[in-house]
Amino acid sequence: MDEPNTDLIQGTLETLILKPLVLEPMHVSALLDDLRIAQRARKILGSETVWNPADNRECPPNRKTLSLYCALEKATLEVTGGFEHRGTRDGGGKNGH
């Protein structure tokens, strides 16, 4: 059986992760925040009993079940202290506005 080409894997990792960080160092903290947010959201949704697959992007603070969107919103608030919906690629925001 052939050994995997680790040079290719290493080069891919460098291209995807390290080069953008070197070229855009101001984005490092945002990338680290994104990683912490994803990790926190994963913990929030750590059990099937808290996951709500129906997503209407309405996230009341005392809800017992959360959609992926609401888990990410909650994690963002916990990690960064704030949340601002970025909208969609076409410029629309929450609920299409």
Backbone as XML, in Angstrom:
<?xml version="1.0"?>
<chain id="A" units="angstrom">
  <residue number="1" name="MET">
    <atom name="N" x="0.843" y="-1.182" z="0.000"/>
    <atom name="CA" x="0.000" y="0.000" z="0.000"/>
    <atom name="C" x="0.887" y="1.245" z="0.000"/>
  </residue>
  <residue number="2" name="ASP">
    <atom name="N" x="0.578" y="2.202" z="-0.835"/>
    <atom name="CA" x="1.369" y="3.425" z="-0.940"/>
    <atom name="C" x="1.162" y="4.310" z="0.276"/>
  </residue>
  <residue number="3" name="GLU">
    <atom name="N" x="2.232" y="4.976" z="0.671"/>
    <atom name="CA" x="2.155" y="5.938" z="1.771"/>
    <atom name="C" x="1.499" y="7.216" z="1.267"/>
  </residue>
  <residue number="4" name="PRO">
    <atom name="N" x="0.696" y="7.893" z="2.088"/>
    <atom name="CA" x="0.089" y="9.153" z="1.656"/>
    <atom name="C" x="1.171" y="10.206" z="1.442"/>
  </residue>
  <residue number="5" name="ASN">
    <atom name="N" x="0.924" y="11.105" z="0.519"/>
    <atom name="CA" x="1.868" y="12.179" z="0.215"/>
    <atom name="C" x="1.698" y="13.281" z="1.257"/>
  </residue>
  <residue number="6" name="THR">
    <atom name="N" x="2.505" y="13.213" z="2.311"/>
    <atom name="CA" x="2.380" y="14.193" z="3.392"/>
    <atom name="C" x="2.855" y="15.576" z="2.970"/>
  </residue>
  <residue number="7" name="ASP">
    <atom name="N" x="3.734" y="15.643" z="1.955"/>
    <atom name="CA" x="4.161" y="16.956" z="1.451"/>
    <atom name="C" x="2.970" y="17.711" z="0.882"/>
  </residue>
  <residue number="8" name="LEU">
    <atom name="N" x="2.119" y="16.997" z="0.154"/>
    <atom name="CA" x="0.922" y="17.621" z="-0.410"/>
    <atom name="C" x="-0.013" y="18.093" z="0.696"/>
  </residue>
  <residue number="9" name="ILE">
    <atom name="N" x="-0.216" y="17.252" z="1.708"/>
    <atom name="CA" x="-1.085" y="17.624" z="2.828"/>
    <atom name="C" x="-0.519" y="18.838" z="3.548"/>
  </residue>
  <residue number="10" name="GLN">
    <atom name="N" x="0.782" y="18.812" z="3.849"/>
    <atom name="CA" x="1.417" y="19.932" z="4.532"/>
    <atom name="C" x="1.297" y="21.200" z="3.701"/>
  </residue>
  <residue number="11" name="GLY">
    <atom name="N" x="1.558" y="21.111" z="2.414"/>
    <atom name="CA" x="1.455" y="22.280" z="1.538"/>
    <atom name="C" x="0.046" y="22.830" z="1.487"/>
  </residue>
  <residue number="12" name="THR">
    <atom name="N" x="-0.934" y="21.939" z="1.477"/>
    <atom name="CA" x="-2.334" y="22.370" z="1.464"/>
    <atom name="C" x="-2.684" y="23.099" z="2.752"/>
  </residue>
  <residue number="13" name="LEU">
    <atom name="N" x="-2.254" y="22.544" z="3.895"/>
    <atom name="CA" x="-2.520" y="23.205" z="5.174"/>
    <atom name="C" x="-1.880" y="24.587" z="5.216"/>
  </residue>
  <residue number="14" name="GLU">
    <atom name="N" x="-0.641" y="24.679" z="4.743"/>
    <atom name="CA" x="0.034" y="25.969" z="4.743"/>
    <atom name="C" x="-0.706" y="26.966" z="3.866"/>
  </residue>
  <residue number="15" name="THR">
    <atom name="N" x="-1.136" y="26.521" z="2.703"/>
    <atom name="CA" x="-1.842" y="27.417" z="1.782"/>
    <atom name="C" x="-3.175" y="27.870" z="2.356"/>
  </residue>
  <residue number="16" name="LEU">
    <atom name="N" x="-3.926" y="26.941" z="2.945"/>
    <atom name="CA" x="-5.263" y="27.265" z="3.431"/>
    <atom name="C" x="-5.268" y="28.025" z="4.748"/>
  </residue>
  <residue number="17" name="ILE">
    <atom name="N" x="-4.297" y="27.768" z="5.602"/>
    <atom name="CA" x="-4.345" y="28.339" z="6.943"/>
    <atom name="C" x="-3.251" y="29.373" z="7.182"/>
  </residue>
  <residue number="18" name="LEU">
    <atom name="N" x="-2.021" y="29.009" z="6.962"/>
    <atom name="CA" x="-0.924" y="29.878" z="7.371"/>
    <atom name="C" x="-0.713" y="31.078" z="6.459"/>
  </residue>
  <residue number="19" name="LYS">
    <atom name="N" x="-0.762" y="30.907" z="5.144"/>
    <atom name="CA" x="-0.503" y="32.033" z="4.249"/>
    <atom name="C" x="-1.510" y="33.166" z="4.424"/>
  </residue>
  <residue number="20" name="PRO">
    <atom name="N" x="-2.820" y="32.880" z="4.515"/>
    <atom name="CA" x="-3.750" y="33.995" z="4.755"/>
    <atom name="C" x="-3.468" y="34.724" z="6.064"/>
  </residue>
  <residue number="21" name="LEU">
    <atom name="N" x="-3.016" y="34.005" z="7.071"/>
    <atom name="CA" x="-2.707" y="34.647" z="8.345"/>
    <atom name="C" x="-1.500" y="35.564" z="8.224"/>
  </residue>
  <residue number="22" name="VAL">
    <atom name="N" x="-0.515" y="35.159" z="7.439"/>
    <atom name="CA" x="0.667" y="35.984" z="7.237"/>
    <atom name="C" x="0.302" y="37.207" z="6.406"/>
  </residue>
  <residue number="23" name="LEU">
    <atom name="N" x="-0.497" y="37.011" z="5.383"/>
    <atom name="CA" x="-0.860" y="38.112" z="4.500"/>
    <atom name="C" x="-1.843" y="39.081" z="5.142"/>
  </residue>
  <residue number="24" name="GLU">
    <atom name="N" x="-2.693" y="38.592" z="6.007"/>
    <atom name="CA" x="-3.733" y="39.403" z="6.642"/>
    <atom name="C" x="-3.697" y="39.216" z="8.153"/>
  </residue>
  <residue number="25" name="PRO">
    <atom name="N" x="-2.647" y="39.684" z="8.834"/>
    <atom name="CA" x="-2.547" y="39.430" z="10.277"/>
    <atom name="C" x="-3.684" y="40.028" z="11.093"/>
  </residue>
  <residue number="26" name="MET">
    <atom name="N" x="-4.347" y="41.062" z="10.593"/>
    <atom name="CA" x="-5.442" y="41.659" z="11.356"/>
    <atom name="C" x="-6.645" y="40.724" z="11.453"/>
  </residue>
  <residue number="27" name="HIS">
    <atom name="N" x="-6.676" y="39.701" z="10.601"/>
    <atom name="CA" x="-7.802" y="38.772" z="10.623"/>
    <atom name="C" x="-7.570" y="37.594" z="11.564"/>
  </residue>
  <residue number="28" name="VAL">
    <atom name="N" x="-6.404" y="37.514" z="12.155"/>
    <atom name="CA" x="-6.082" y="36.394" z="13.044"/>
    <atom name="C" x="-7.043" y="36.340" z="14.221"/>
  </residue>
  <residue number="29" name="SER">
    <atom name="N" x="-7.295" y="37.479" z="14.868"/>
    <atom name="CA" x="-8.187" y="37.456" z="16.030"/>
    <atom name="C" x="-9.609" y="37.086" z="15.629"/>
  </residue>
  <residue number="30" name="ALA">
    <atom name="N" x="-10.057" y="37.527" z="14.453"/>
    <atom name="CA" x="-11.393" y="37.153" z="13.991"/>
    <atom name="C" x="-11.465" y="35.655" z="13.719"/>
  </residue>
  <residue number="31" name="LEU">
    <atom name="N" x="-10.415" y="35.095" z="13.135"/>
    <atom name="CA" x="-10.376" y="33.666" z="12.882"/>
    <atom name="C" x="-10.399" y="32.888" z="14.191"/>
  </residue>
  <residue number="32" name="LEU">
    <atom name="N" x="-9.635" y="33.339" z="15.172"/>
    <atom name="CA" x="-9.627" y="32.667" z="16.470"/>
    <atom name="C" x="-10.988" y="32.765" z="17.145"/>
  </residue>
  <residue number="33" name="ASP">
    <atom name="N" x="-11.636" y="33.927" z="17.050"/>
    <atom name="CA" x="-12.995" y="34.061" z="17.590"/>
    <atom name="C" x="-13.945" y="33.090" z="16.903"/>
  </residue>
  <residue number="34" name="ASP">
    <atom name="N" x="-13.847" y="32.990" z="15.566"/>
    <atom name="CA" x="-14.718" y="32.067" z="14.830"/>
    <atom name="C" x="-14.515" y="30.636" z="15.303"/>
  </residue>
  <residue number="35" name="LEU">
    <atom name="N" x="-13.275" y="30.248" z="15.544"/>
    <atom name="CA" x="-13.002" y="28.895" z="16.036"/>
    <atom name="C" x="-13.606" y="28.696" z="17.423"/>
  </residue>
  <residue number="36" name="ARG">
    <atom name="N" x="-13.447" y="29.681" z="18.303"/>
    <atom name="CA" x="-14.028" y="29.576" z="19.652"/>
    <atom name="C" x="-15.554" y="29.525" z="19.592"/>
  </residue>
  <residue number="37" name="ILE">
    <atom name="N" x="-16.136" y="30.293" z="18.696"/>
    <atom name="CA" x="-17.597" y="30.298" z="18.535"/>
    <atom name="C" x="-18.074" y="28.929" z="18.074"/>
  </residue>
  <residue number="38" name="ALA">
    <atom name="N" x="-17.410" y="28.356" z="17.089"/>
    <atom name="CA" x="-17.802" y="27.031" z="16.592"/>
    <atom name="C" x="-17.655" y="25.974" z="17.681"/>
  </residue>
  <residue number="39" name="GLN">
    <atom name="N" x="-16.576" y="26.040" z="18.453"/>
    <atom name="CA" x="-16.381" y="25.087" z="19.550"/>
    <atom name="C" x="-17.466" y="25.245" z="20.602"/>
  </residue>
  <residue number="40" name="ARG">
    <atom name="N" x="-17.798" y="26.482" z="20.943"/>
    <atom name="CA" x="-18.834" y="26.728" z="21.959"/>
    <atom name="C" x="-20.201" y="26.268" z="21.461"/>
  </residue>
  <residue number="41" name="ALA">
    <atom name="N" x="-20.527" y="26.549" z="20.205"/>
    <atom name="CA" x="-21.812" y="26.112" z="19.639"/>
    <atom name="C" x="-21.907" y="24.591" z="19.652"/>
  </residue>
  <residue number="42" name="ARG">
    <atom name="N" x="-20.803" y="23.926" z="19.380"/>
    <atom name="CA" x="-20.804" y="22.457" z="19.420"/>
    <atom name="C" x="-21.121" y="21.955" z="20.823"/>
  </residue>
  <residue number="43" name="LYS">
    <atom name="N" x="-20.569" y="22.621" z="21.844"/>
    <atom name="CA" x="-20.872" y="22.223" z="23.221"/>
    <atom name="C" x="-22.328" y="22.510" z="23.560"/>
  </residue>
  <residue number="44" name="ILE">
    <atom name="N" x="-22.830" y="23.656" z="23.106"/>
    <atom name="CA" x="-24.225" y="24.017" z="23.370"/>
    <atom name="C" x="-25.162" y="22.963" z="22.787"/>
  </residue>
  <residue number="45" name="LEU">
    <atom name="N" x="-24.846" y="22.480" z="21.593"/>
    <atom name="CA" x="-25.677" y="21.476" z="20.922"/>
    <atom name="C" x="-25.136" y="20.062" z="21.162"/>
  </residue>
  <residue number="46" name="GLY">
    <atom name="N" x="-24.506" y="19.855" z="22.299"/>
    <atom name="CA" x="-23.858" y="18.588" z="22.601"/>
    <atom name="C" x="-24.797" y="17.417" z="22.798"/>
  </residue>
  <residue number="47" name="SER">
    <atom name="N" x="-26.080" y="17.663" z="22.892"/>
    <atom name="CA" x="-27.050" y="16.597" z="23.105"/>
    <atom name="C" x="-28.206" y="16.772" z="22.124"/>
  </residue>
  <residue number="48" name="GLU">
    <atom name="N" x="-28.717" y="15.658" z="21.629"/>
    <atom name="CA" x="-29.854" y="15.730" z="20.716"/>
    <atom name="C" x="-31.085" y="16.336" z="21.376"/>
  </residue>
  <residue number="49" name="THR">
    <atom name="N" x="-31.149" y="16.296" z="22.701"/>
    <atom name="CA" x="-32.327" y="16.808" z="23.405"/>
    <atom name="C" x="-32.400" y="18.337" z="23.358"/>
  </residue>
  <residue number="50" name="VAL">
    <atom name="N" x="-31.297" y="19.018" z="23.078"/>
    <atom name="CA" x="-31.323" y="20.488" z="23.012"/>
    <atom name="C" x="-31.364" y="21.002" z="21.581"/>
  </residue>
  <residue number="51" name="TRP">
    <atom name="N" x="-31.176" y="20.111" z="20.599"/>
    <atom name="CA" x="-31.144" y="20.562" z="19.215"/>
    <atom name="C" x="-32.539" y="20.629" z="18.629"/>
  </residue>
  <residue number="52" name="ASN">
    <atom name="N" x="-32.878" y="21.759" z="18.029"/>
    <atom name="CA" x="-34.159" y="21.965" z="17.360"/>
    <atom name="C" x="-33.881" y="22.142" z="15.873"/>
  </residue>
  <residue number="53" name="PRO">
    <atom name="N" x="-34.220" y="21.142" z="15.051"/>
    <atom name="CA" x="-33.920" y="21.255" z="13.622"/>
    <atom name="C" x="-34.782" y="22.284" z="12.886"/>
  </residue>
  <residue number="54" name="ALA">
    <atom name="N" x="-35.869" y="22.735" z="13.490"/>
    <atom name="CA" x="-36.719" y="23.760" z="12.866"/>
    <atom name="C" x="-36.104" y="25.128" z="13.146"/>
  </residue>
  <residue number="55" name="ASP">
    <atom name="N" x="-35.673" y="25.807" z="12.102"/>
    <atom name="CA" x="-34.960" y="27.073" z="12.287"/>
    <atom name="C" x="-35.749" y="28.214" z="11.679"/>
  </residue>
  <residue number="56" name="ASN">
    <atom name="N" x="-36.239" y="29.113" z="12.535"/>
    <atom name="CA" x="-36.905" y="30.314" z="12.047"/>
    <atom name="C" x="-36.078" y="31.562" z="12.373"/>
  </residue>
  <residue number="57" name="ARG">
    <atom name="N" x="-34.869" y="31.353" z="12.895"/>
    <atom name="CA" x="-33.927" y="32.413" z="13.259"/>
    <atom name="C" x="-34.471" y="33.356" z="14.323"/>
  </residue>
  <residue number="58" name="GLU">
    <atom name="N" x="-35.406" y="32.865" z="15.095"/>
    <atom name="CA" x="-35.888" y="33.599" z="16.261"/>
    <atom name="C" x="-35.366" y="32.855" z="17.477"/>
  </residue>
  <residue number="59" name="CYS">
    <atom name="N" x="-34.628" y="33.571" z="18.319"/>
    <atom name="CA" x="-33.893" y="32.926" z="19.408"/>
    <atom name="C" x="-34.232" y="33.559" z="20.755"/>
  </residue>
  <residue number="60" name="PRO">
    <atom name="N" x="-35.402" y="33.239" z="21.325"/>
    <atom name="CA" x="-35.736" y="33.762" z="22.641"/>
    <atom name="C" x="-34.710" y="33.286" z="23.673"/>
  </residue>
  <residue number="61" name="PRO">
    <atom name="N" x="-34.349" y="34.130" z="24.631"/>
    <atom name="CA" x="-33.267" y="33.798" z="25.564"/>
    <atom name="C" x="-33.516" y="32.579" z="26.448"/>
  </residue>
  <residue number="62" name="ASN">
    <atom name="N" x="-34.754" y="32.263" z="26.764"/>
    <atom name="CA" x="-35.033" y="31.163" z="27.701"/>
    <atom name="C" x="-35.472" y="29.874" z="27.018"/>
  </residue>
  <residue number="63" name="ARG">
    <atom name="N" x="-35.304" y="29.783" z="25.720"/>
    <atom name="CA" x="-35.723" y="28.587" z="24.989"/>
    <atom name="C" x="-34.888" y="27.380" z="25.416"/>
  </residue>
  <residue number="64" name="LYS">
    <atom name="N" x="-35.547" y="26.237" z="25.585"/>
    <atom name="CA" x="-34.875" y="25.010" z="26.033"/>
    <atom name="C" x="-34.194" y="24.266" z="24.887"/>
  </residue>
  <residue number="65" name="THR">
    <atom name="N" x="-34.684" y="24.430" z="23.651"/>
    <atom name="CA" x="-34.055" y="23.813" z="22.490"/>
    <atom name="C" x="-33.590" y="24.917" z="21.552"/>
  </residue>
  <residue number="66" name="LEU">
    <atom name="N" x="-32.513" y="24.628" z="20.811"/>
    <atom name="CA" x="-31.923" y="25.640" z="19.939"/>
    <atom name="C" x="-31.652" y="25.076" z="18.555"/>
  </residue>
  <residue number="67" name="SER">
    <atom name="N" x="-31.875" y="25.921" z="17.545"/>
    <atom name="CA" x="-31.466" y="25.570" z="16.189"/>
    <atom name="C" x="-29.962" y="25.836" z="16.077"/>
  </residue>
  <residue number="68" name="LEU">
    <atom name="N" x="-29.376" y="25.410" z="14.992"/>
    <atom name="CA" x="-27.955" y="25.685" z="14.773"/>
    <atom name="C" x="-27.710" y="27.190" z="14.760"/>
  </residue>
  <residue number="69" name="TYR">
    <atom name="N" x="-28.583" y="27.940" z="14.083"/>
    <atom name="CA" x="-28.448" y="29.393" z="14.034"/>
    <atom name="C" x="-28.453" y="29.987" z="15.441"/>
  </residue>
  <residue number="70" name="CYS">
    <atom name="N" x="-29.401" y="29.571" z="16.257"/>
    <atom name="CA" x="-29.512" y="30.117" z="17.617"/>
    <atom name="C" x="-28.330" y="29.699" z="18.491"/>
  </residue>
  <residue number="71" name="ALA">
    <atom name="N" x="-27.824" y="28.482" z="18.292"/>
    <atom name="CA" x="-26.639" y="28.049" z="19.036"/>
    <atom name="C" x="-25.434" y="28.904" z="18.651"/>
  </residue>
  <residue number="72" name="LEU">
    <atom name="N" x="-25.298" y="29.209" z="17.363"/>
    <atom name="CA" x="-24.201" y="30.074" z="16.921"/>
    <atom name="C" x="-24.377" y="31.495" z="17.442"/>
  </residue>
  <residue number="73" name="GLU">
    <atom name="N" x="-25.606" y="31.979" z="17.467"/>
    <atom name="CA" x="-25.864" y="33.315" z="18.016"/>
    <atom name="C" x="-25.492" y="33.360" z="19.502"/>
  </residue>
  <residue number="74" name="LYS">
    <atom name="N" x="-25.937" y="32.345" z="20.253"/>
    <atom name="CA" x="-25.638" y="32.284" z="21.683"/>
    <atom name="C" x="-24.133" y="32.171" z="21.919"/>
  </residue>
  <residue number="75" name="ALA">
    <atom name="N" x="-23.468" y="31.328" z="21.156"/>
    <atom name="CA" x="-22.022" y="31.162" z="21.289"/>
    <atom name="C" x="-21.293" y="32.460" z="20.958"/>
  </residue>
  <residue number="76" name="THR">
    <atom name="N" x="-21.743" y="33.166" z="19.945"/>
    <atom name="CA" x="-21.128" y="34.442" z="19.568"/>
    <atom name="C" x="-21.258" y="35.449" z="20.700"/>
  </residue>
  <residue number="77" name="LEU">
    <atom name="N" x="-22.432" y="35.512" z="21.303"/>
    <atom name="CA" x="-22.638" y="36.415" z="22.440"/>
    <atom name="C" x="-21.705" y="36.064" z="23.597"/>
  </residue>
  <residue number="78" name="GLU">
    <atom name="N" x="-21.564" y="34.775" z="23.870"/>
    <atom name="CA" x="-20.709" y="34.340" z="24.976"/>
    <atom name="C" x="-19.225" y="34.602" z="24.695"/>
  </residue>
  <residue number="79" name="VAL">
    <atom name="N" x="-18.798" y="34.401" z="23.458"/>
    <atom name="CA" x="-17.380" y="34.536" z="23.121"/>
    <atom name="C" x="-16.975" y="35.994" z="22.920"/>
  </residue>
  <residue number="80" name="THR">
    <atom name="N" x="-17.810" y="36.748" z="22.218"/>
    <atom name="CA" x="-17.419" y="38.117" z="21.842"/>
    <atom name="C" x="-18.140" y="39.206" z="22.616"/>
  </residue>
  <residue number="81" name="GLY">
    <atom name="N" x="-19.218" y="38.836" z="23.304"/>
    <atom name="CA" x="-19.979" y="39.828" z="24.052"/>
    <atom name="C" x="-21.017" y="40.559" z="23.224"/>
  </residue>
  <residue number="82" name="GLY">
    <atom name="N" x="-21.151" y="40.213" z="21.946"/>
    <atom name="CA" x="-22.136" y="40.866" z="21.087"/>
    <atom name="C" x="-22.492" y="39.983" z="19.912"/>
  </residue>
  <residue number="83" name="PHE">
    <atom name="N" x="-23.572" y="40.345" z="19.237"/>
    <atom name="CA" x="-23.992" y="39.605" z="18.048"/>
    <atom name="C" x="-24.630" y="40.569" z="17.084"/>
  </residue>
  <residue number="84" name="GLU">
    <atom name="N" x="-24.179" y="40.514" z="15.847"/>
    <atom name="CA" x="-24.782" y="41.316" z="14.779"/>
    <atom name="C" x="-24.978" y="40.398" z="13.591"/>
  </residue>
  <residue number="85" name="HIS">
    <atom name="N" x="-26.223" y="40.223" z="13.182"/>
    <atom name="CA" x="-26.512" y="39.362" z="12.039"/>
    <atom name="C" x="-25.901" y="39.990" z="10.798"/>
  </residue>
  <residue number="86" name="ARG">
    <atom name="N" x="-25.103" y="39.221" z="10.075"/>
    <atom name="CA" x="-24.387" y="39.753" z="8.911"/>
    <atom name="C" x="-25.237" y="39.838" z="7.669"/>
  </residue>
  <residue number="87" name="GLY">
    <atom name="N" x="-26.355" y="39.186" z="7.633"/>
    <atom name="CA" x="-27.181" y="39.204" z="6.428"/>
    <atom name="C" x="-26.773" y="38.112" z="5.462"/>
  </residue>
  <residue number="88" name="THR">
    <atom name="N" x="-27.348" y="38.158" z="4.286"/>
    <atom name="CA" x="-27.066" y="37.172" z="3.262"/>
    <atom name="C" x="-26.154" y="37.774" z="2.219"/>
  </residue>
  <residue number="89" name="ARG">
    <atom name="N" x="-25.699" y="36.957" z="1.299"/>
    <atom name="CA" x="-24.792" y="37.443" z="0.259"/>
    <atom name="C" x="-25.447" y="38.520" z="-0.597"/>
  </residue>
  <residue number="90" name="ASP">
    <atom name="N" x="-26.779" y="38.509" z="-0.708"/>
    <atom name="CA" x="-27.445" y="39.517" z="-1.523"/>
    <atom name="C" x="-27.737" y="40.789" z="-0.739"/>
  </residue>
  <residue number="91" name="GLY">
    <atom name="N" x="-27.238" y="40.876" z="0.504"/>
    <atom name="CA" x="-27.395" y="42.084" z="1.289"/>
    <atom name="C" x="-28.554" y="42.066" z="2.242"/>
  </residue>
  <residue number="92" name="GLY">
    <atom name="N" x="-29.427" y="41.056" z="2.152"/>
    <atom name="CA" x="-30.561" y="40.987" z="3.053"/>
    <atom name="C" x="-30.127" y="40.596" z="4.444"/>
  </residue>
  <residue number="93" name="GLY">
    <atom name="N" x="-30.840" y="41.055" z="5.438"/>
    <atom name="CA" x="-30.518" y="40.733" z="6.821"/>
    <atom name="C" x="-31.467" y="39.699" z="7.367"/>
  </residue>
  <residue number="94" name="LYS">
    <atom name="N" x="-31.649" y="39.716" z="8.671"/>
    <atom name="CA" x="-32.530" y="38.787" z="9.347"/>
    <atom name="C" x="-33.936" y="38.934" z="8.776"/>
  </residue>
  <residue number="95" name="ASN">
    <atom name="N" x="-34.554" y="37.811" z="8.483"/>
    <atom name="CA" x="-35.900" y="37.772" z="7.907"/>
    <atom name="C" x="-35.949" y="38.447" z="6.549"/>
  </residue>
  <residue number="96" name="GLY">
    <atom name="N" x="-34.812" y="38.481" z="5.823"/>
    <atom name="CA" x="-34.800" y="39.017" z="4.469"/>
    <atom name="C" x="-34.720" y="40.508" z="4.376"/>
  </residue>
  <residue number="97" name="HIS">
    <atom name="N" x="-34.493" y="41.227" z="5.485"/>
    <atom name="CA" x="-34.436" y="42.696" z="5.459"/>
    <atom name="C" x="-33.028" y="43.180" z="5.512"/>
  </residue>
</chain>
